[in-house]
Amino acid sequence: MKYKSQIILSDDIKIQISAILGVLRQYRYILVFFLLLFSGNPLTKKNGYLFSPSPIHSSSHAGFFSTFYSEEEIEFLDHQITGLLVENNFNGNVLISRFGMLIYERSFGFACFRSAQPMNPETSFQLASISKTFTGTAILLLQQKGLLNIDDKVQKHIPEFPYDNITIRHMLNHTSGLQNYMWMIERHWRRAYKPNNEDVLQLFLTHRRPLNFPPGQRFEYSNTGYVFLALIIERVSGQSFAGFIHDHIFEPLEMNRSFVYDLHNPVEIENRAFGYRQWRGQHIIIPDDKLDGPLGDKGIFSTVGDLHKWDQAIHRSALLPSDLWKLAFEQGRLNNDSLINYGLGWRLQDYLDKKIVHHPGRWHGFRTSFKRFVDDHTTLILLSNNNRNIADIIEGIQDILYYDEKEIWIANRQEVKPENEMDEFDTGKGIEP
């Protein structure tokens, strides 16, 4: 949603325009709303894209009739958000909560296009870089137990690590200067099996590469750092990365549909989404490859419901004390004392002067976003699997949720900071056959 006009109108004209827009909004989406409400079957085909939403779930109704919203406000939000998702051919799951209460949850399209398996709220998605929020939290859990400190040199816990001036904190906030491990795998990995995190370390030992810059000099988004963080978790805890995340995060929070997807210990996964690319009007599945072997930067699967549990746990300072959660959300600091908009596994952003901690993700057809508006405990979760950019959808939903506040903000002629969803390295494999 774009607001460009700065014309000052009288109150009477504003009231008339508001009434007209309200009527237009109502009739534009009311048909879509009732079709979605009463039909569980595919509804329409638009530009070759099959749209198959699930009906509203009972948990949504509980949020809908909360005391914080009138029925008219809930209908407005539902019509607007659903219309935005339909117009953008969204394929995936969406969950939105405000003041900690669920107000919107819907499924759109297919988890598997080949078998026409529809999405449902229990469908698990590859989170891509949202996984970094769990890796960062696992490091802080080990700090809480006194097993490490984020200002430790990496060599304290991985003695053979080839760089003596990188700390755990440098890797957490992407200021380490490490080169891209995916490039290293593509260039140097020649074995038949898929590499794991230890194998990535061996590549860096065998093929020595200089740092891109001295640690702490600047911010440069680095998946490599999070692969080595997962390795630290394994070395320090004595558990596999998958086992530690399960035992210390997923199980205590009853995130029963969440798991680390470890190619080296494969298990049968029911009701999971597969990642797709689109080519000549068809959805082409993107298979696992050798870059899926390393974990920590990606590799965690979850559902919108489990991520909502994750949000609630953070809000009540579960797992970690409040001072460590606060540390996770603090801006990183460079050597010259300038600040960066990244904490310890979390991106930091402002929207209408509201503080946001979040992480987007992009990997092998999956596009994901987990946003926490800290000031009013609002959470926006989008998980999709058809390789379509979701940045405009996220920005649009934000504008709908805060439409009244944004009007005031625009009137004050302040610039809204846009969503930056394209923040990950992706090899682009499978873009062309």
C-alpha positions in Angstrom: 0.0 0.0 0.0 1.5 3.3 -1.1 0.6 6.7 0.3 2.0 9.5 -1.8 -0.5 12.4 -1.5 0.3 15.2 0.8 -2.8 17.3 -0.1 -4.5 18.8 3.0 -8.3 18.2 2.9 -11.1 19.6 5.0 -12.7 17.3 7.6 -15.9 17.1 5.7 -14.2 15.9 2.5 -12.1 13.5 4.5 -15.3 12.0 6.0 -16.9 11.6 2.5 -13.8 10.0 1.0 -13.5 7.7 4.0 -17.1 6.6 3.5 -16.7 6.0 -0.2 -13.5 4.0 0.3 -15.1 1.9 3.0 -17.9 0.9 0.6 -15.5 0.1 -2.1 -13.4 -2.0 0.2 -16.5 -3.8 1.5 -17.8 -4.8 -2.0 -14.3 -5.6 -3.3 -13.6 -8.3 -0.8 -17.0 -9.5 0.5 -17.4 -12.1 -2.3 -13.9 -13.4 -1.7 -14.5 -13.6 2.0 -17.7 -15.7 1.8 -16.2 -18.0 -0.8 -13.2 -18.6 1.4 -15.4 -19.1 4.5 -17.7 -21.7 3.0 -15.5 -23.5 0.5 -12.6 -25.9 1.2 -12.1 -26.6 -2.5 -10.0 -24.8 -5.1 -11.8 -21.6 -5.9 -10.3 -20.0 -9.0 -7.5 -19.9 -11.5 -5.8 -16.5 -12.0 -3.0 -16.1 -14.5 -2.5 -19.9 -14.4 -2.2 -20.0 -10.6 -4.6 -22.3 -8.7 -5.8 -20.8 -5.4 -7.0 -23.2 -2.7 -7.5 -21.6 0.7 -8.6 -23.4 3.8 -11.6 -22.1 5.8 -11.2 -20.0 8.9 -10.1 -22.1 11.9 -11.8 -22.1 15.3 -8.7 -20.6 17.0 -9.1 -17.6 14.7 -12.7 -17.0 15.9 -11.5 -16.9 19.5 -9.1 -14.1 18.6 -11.8 -12.4 16.4 -14.2 -11.8 19.3 -11.6 -10.4 21.7 -12.4 -7.2 23.6 -9.7 -5.4 21.7 -11.6 -5.3 18.4 -15.1 -4.6 17.3 -16.7 -7.1 14.9 -16.6 -4.4 12.2 -12.8 -3.9 12.7 -12.2 -7.7 12.6 -14.2 -8.0 9.3 -12.3 -5.1 7.9 -8.9 -6.6 8.7 -9.9 -10.1 7.5 -11.3 -8.8 4.2 -8.3 -6.5 3.5 -5.6 -9.1 4.4 -7.3 -11.9 2.6 -7.8 -9.8 -0.5 -4.1 -8.8 -0.5 -3.0 -12.4 -0.3 -5.4 -13.5 -3.0 -4.3 -10.7 -5.3 -0.6 -11.6 -4.9 -1.2 -15.4 -5.5 0.2 -16.2 -2.1 0.8 -19.9 -1.6 1.5 -20.8 2.0 0.3 -20.2 5.6 -0.2 -16.9 7.4 -0.7 -16.2 11.1 -1.2 -12.8 12.7 -1.6 -12.0 16.4 -2.1 -8.7 18.2 -1.7 -8.0 21.9 -0.7 -11.7 22.1 -4.0 -12.9 20.7 -4.6 -14.7 17.4 -6.6 -12.6 15.0 -5.9 -14.2 11.6 -4.8 -17.7 10.5 -5.3 -19.0 7.0 -3.8 -21.6 4.5 -3.5 -20.9 0.8 -2.6 -23.3 -2.0 -0.6 -26.5 -2.0 2.2 -28.0 0.1 2.9 -30.4 -2.8 1.8 -29.4 -6.2 2.6 -32.8 -7.7 0.0 -34.6 -5.5 -2.2 -31.5 -5.0 -1.8 -31.8 -1.3 -3.4 -28.7 0.2 -1.8 -26.5 2.8 -3.2 -26.7 6.4 -2.1 -25.0 9.6 0.0 -28.0 10.6 2.1 -28.0 7.4 5.8 -27.7 8.3 8.0 -25.3 6.2 11.8 -24.9 5.8 12.3 -21.7 7.7 15.5 -20.8 5.9 17.2 -17.9 7.8 14.6 -17.7 10.5 16.6 -20.7 11.7 19.2 -18.2 12.8 16.9 -17.0 15.6 17.1 -20.5 17.1 20.9 -20.9 16.6 21.5 -17.6 18.3 19.2 -18.5 21.2 21.0 -21.9 21.6 24.3 -20.0 22.0 22.8 -17.8 24.7 21.4 -20.9 26.4 25.0 -22.2 26.6 26.2 -18.9 28.0 23.5 -19.0 30.6 24.8 -22.5 31.6 28.3 -21.0 31.9 29.7 -23.2 29.1 30.7 -20.3 26.9 30.6 -16.5 26.5 29.8 -14.7 23.3 33.0 -12.7 23.6 35.1 -15.9 23.6 37.4 -16.4 20.7 36.1 -19.2 18.5 39.4 -21.0 18.9 38.6 -21.6 22.6 35.8 -24.0 21.5 37.1 -25.1 18.1 40.9 -25.2 18.6 41.7 -25.9 14.9 39.6 -23.0 13.7 41.9 -21.2 11.2 41.3 -17.6 12.4 42.5 -16.4 15.8 40.8 -13.0 16.0 37.1 -14.0 15.5 34.8 -14.1 18.5 31.4 -15.8 18.8 29.8 -12.4 18.9 31.4 -11.5 15.6 29.6 -14.5 14.0 26.3 -13.8 15.7 26.0 -10.3 14.4 27.6 -10.9 10.9 30.8 -8.9 11.5 33.3 -11.8 11.3 34.6 -11.2 7.7 34.3 -15.0 6.9 34.0 -15.9 3.2 30.9 -17.7 1.9 30.9 -21.4 2.7 28.5 -22.1 -0.1 31.1 -20.9 -2.6 33.7 -23.2 -0.9 31.4 -26.2 -1.2 30.6 -25.5 -4.9 34.2 -25.0 -5.7 36.0 -27.7 -3.6 33.5 -30.4 -2.5 34.0 -33.5 -4.7 32.7 -36.3 -2.5 29.6 -38.3 -3.1 28.0 -37.6 0.3 26.6 -34.3 1.4 28.9 -32.3 3.7 28.0 -31.5 7.3 29.3 -28.7 9.5 32.5 -30.5 10.4 33.2 -30.9 6.7 32.8 -27.2 6.2 35.5 -26.6 8.8 37.8 -29.0 7.0 37.2 -27.1 3.7 38.3 -23.9 5.4 41.4 -25.7 6.9 42.4 -27.3 3.6 41.7 -24.3 1.3 42.8 -21.4 3.4 40.9 -18.2 2.5 41.6 -14.7 3.7 38.9 -12.8 5.6 36.9 -10.3 3.7 37.8 -7.6 6.3 39.1 -7.5 9.9 36.5 -8.8 12.4 34.3 -6.1 13.7 35.1 -3.6 10.9 31.8 -3.8 9.1 28.5 -5.7 8.8 28.3 -8.3 6.0 25.6 -10.9 6.1 27.2 -14.3 6.6 25.7 -17.7 6.5 29.1 -19.1 7.2 29.2 -17.7 10.7 26.0 -19.5 11.6 27.3 -22.9 10.3 30.3 -22.5 12.7 28.0 -21.4 15.5 26.1 -24.7 15.1 29.4 -26.5 15.2 30.3 -24.7 18.5 26.9 -25.8 19.9 27.8 -29.4 19.1 31.3 -29.2 20.4 30.3 -27.5 23.7 27.1 -29.4 24.4 28.2 -32.9 23.2 25.0 -33.2 21.3 24.1 -32.9 17.7 22.8 -29.5 16.7 19.4 -31.2 15.9 19.3 -32.9 19.3 20.2 -29.7 21.3 17.6 -27.6 19.5 15.0 -30.3 20.1 15.8 -30.9 23.8 16.4 -27.3 24.9 13.9 -25.3 22.7 11.3 -27.4 20.9 10.4 -29.8 23.6 10.2 -27.4 26.5 8.0 -25.0 24.4 5.9 -28.0 23.0 6.8 -27.0 19.5 5.7 -30.5 18.4 5.7 -29.8 14.6 9.2 -28.3 14.6 12.5 -30.1 13.8 15.9 -29.8 12.4 16.0 -31.3 8.9 19.3 -33.3 9.0 20.1 -35.0 5.7 22.6 -37.2 7.5 19.9 -38.7 9.8 16.9 -38.7 7.6 13.4 -39.4 9.0 10.0 -39.6 7.3 8.3 -36.3 7.5 4.5 -36.1 7.2 2.6 -33.0 6.2 5.7 -31.0 5.0 5.8 -28.4 2.3 8.2 -28.7 -0.6 10.0 -25.9 -2.2 9.2 -25.0 -5.8 10.3 -22.7 -8.6 8.0 -21.6 -11.4 9.0 -22.2 -15.0 6.7 -21.9 -18.1 3.6 -21.9 -16.0 4.6 -25.0 -14.0 5.8 -25.6 -10.5 9.1 -27.5 -10.5 10.2 -29.0 -7.2 13.7 -28.0 -5.9 15.4 -31.1 -4.6 17.8 -31.3 -1.7 21.5 -30.8 -2.7 24.9 -30.7 -1.0 24.3 -27.1 0.3 21.4 -28.5 2.4 23.9 -30.6 4.5 25.3 -27.8 6.7 23.0 -26.5 9.5 22.6 -23.5 11.7 22.1 -20.9 9.0 19.0 -22.7 7.8 17.6 -26.3 8.1 14.9 -25.9 10.7 11.3 -26.7 9.7 8.3 -25.4 11.6 4.7 -24.3 11.4 3.0 -20.9 11.9 1.4 -22.3 15.1 4.8 -23.4 16.5 6.3 -20.0 15.6 3.5 -18.3 17.5 4.5 -20.4 20.5 8.1 -19.2 19.9 6.9 -15.6 19.9 4.9 -16.1 23.1 7.8 -17.8 24.8 10.1 -14.8 24.0 7.5 -12.4 25.2 7.3 -14.0 28.6 11.1 -14.5 28.8 10.9 -18.3 28.7 14.1 -20.3 28.3 16.3 -17.3 28.9 16.2 -14.5 31.5 15.0 -11.1 30.4 18.5 -9.6 30.4 19.7 -12.2 27.8 16.7 -11.6 25.6 17.4 -7.9 25.8 21.0 -8.6 24.8 19.8 -10.6 21.8 17.8 -7.6 20.5 20.5 -5.0 21.1 22.2 -3.4 18.1 25.6 -4.7 17.3 28.5 -2.4 17.6 31.5 -2.1 15.1 35.1 -1.4 16.0 34.5 2.3 15.4 31.5 2.3 17.8 28.9 2.7 15.0 25.8 0.6 15.4 24.3 -2.0 13.0 20.7 -3.1 12.8 21.4 -6.7 13.7 21.4 -8.3 17.2 22.3 -11.9 18.1 20.4 -13.8 15.5 17.8 -11.1 14.9 17.3 -8.3 12.4 16.3 -5.0 13.9 13.9 -2.5 12.3 11.5 0.4 13.0 8.1 0.9 11.5 6.0 3.9 12.4 8.4 4.4 15.3 7.6 0.9 16.5 10.5 -1.4 17.4 10.6 -4.6 15.4 12.8 -7.7 15.9 12.5 -10.1 13.0 14.1 -12.4 10.4 13.2 -13.1 6.8 14.3 -16.2 5.0 14.9 -17.4 1.4 16.1 -20.8 0.4 15.3 -23.3 -2.4 11.8 -22.0 -3.1 10.9 -21.2 0.5 10.2 -17.5 1.3 9.5 -16.8 5.0 9.1 -14.0 7.4 8.8 -13.8 11.2 8.2 -10.3 12.5 7.7 -9.3 16.2 6.3 -5.7 16.8 7.6 -5.5 20.3 5.8 -2.3 21.5 2.3 -3.8 21.2 3.1 -7.5 21.1 2.0 -8.0 17.5 3.4 -10.9 15.4 3.3 -11.4 11.7 4.2 -14.9 10.3 4.3 -15.8 6.6 5.6 -19.1 5.3 5.5 -19.8 1.6 7.0 -22.4 -0.8 6.6 -21.2 -4.4 9.6 -18.9 -4.7 7.5 -15.7 -5.0 8.8 -12.6 -3.3 6.7 -11.8 -0.2 8.2 -8.5 0.7 5.3 -6.5 -0.8 2.8 -8.7 1.0 4.5 -8.1 4.4 4.6 -4.4 3.8 0.9 -4.4 2.8 -0.2 -6.4 5.8 1.7 -4.0 8.1 -0.1 -1.1 6.4 -3.5 -2.8 7.0 -2.8 -3.6 10.6 -1.7 0.0 11.3 -3.8 1.9 8.8 -5.0 4.5 11.3 -1.6 5.1 12.8 0.1 5.3 9.3 -2.4 8.0 8.2 -1.2 10.1 11.1 2.4 9.2 10.4 2.1 10.2 6.7 0.4 13.4 7.7 3.6 14.2 9.6 5.5 13.6 6.4 7.8 11.0 7.8 9.3 8.3 5.7 8.3 4.6 6.5 11.2 2.2 6.3 10.4 -0.7 3.9 10.7 -4.4 4.5 14.0 -5.8 3.3 13.3 -9.4 2.5 16.0 -10.1 0.0 18.9 -10.5 2.5 20.1 -14.1 2.0 22.5 -15.7 -0.4 20.8 -18.1 -2.7 22.7 -20.0 -5.4 19.8 -19.5 -7.7 19.9 -23.2 -8.6 17.0 -24.4 -10.7 16.0 -21.0 -12.0 16.5 -22.4 -15.4 16.3 -26.1 -16.2 
